[in-house]
Amino acid sequence: MDLDRIERALREGPVDEPRYVPGAFGPARRFGALVMTAAVGAALVIGVAIGLGLDLLRAPSPNVGQPGPDLADLQRQLAGTWISEPVTEDEFVTFMLEEGHAPADVEAFLDHDPIETTLQWGLDFDGRGNLVVFSTTGDGITDILTNVTYELLPDGRMRSGDRTCALVAEFSVSDERLVFEDLSPEGCIPDDLIAFDTFFNLASPYTSSVR
């Protein structure tokens, strides 16, 4: 057996391949091992990060599982008659224009709900889903403006109106004062929007009439 020829053939390799040089692939192999080690390490880090991220996504938020607001208690707090502070026509117009209502729409609203001296608005909740909105002039004349239904949503907000026009609003009751915030009208014409802004924005906060 010609060991020298076999060794020489192994060293030379196939005729279409680069000539083998002892030690030529040593550094490459060591570098490849380092790259492989780094890649595995990076994959582990990425895997851990993804796992933590999925755990955070799967983890319930702080509010999940927490009891919702006590709607019966909110209904009791809301029930009763609430009165706003007096408002003049100039104050009314200024407020509505600042809220972005068109001057023509504000004028049209005042045509059917004029403010001759001052006007106060009142809300009467019966605690069973009925709401009466009324106004009282500076001369003490009270007028019923509307009688609508309302409901308390599971998140504690109030919704008043019907399928064609409604308002969803946050409210809070403290120290015999009723405050509305974050009004969200649903499908209303300009006249209704001004009415909602009047009763639940301009007139807020309300004071309990039994104070």
Protein Blocks (a to p, Z undefined) as FASTA:
>chain_A
ZZklmmmmmmnopfkbccddehklmmmmmmmmmmmmmmmmmmmmmmmmmmmmmmmmmpcc
fkgopacddfklmmmmmgccdddddddfklmmmmmmmnopafklmmmmmmmmccfkbccd
ddddehnopacdddddfkopacdfbdcdddddfkopaceddfkbccddddddeehiacde
hiadehiafklmmmmmmmmmmmpccddfkZZ
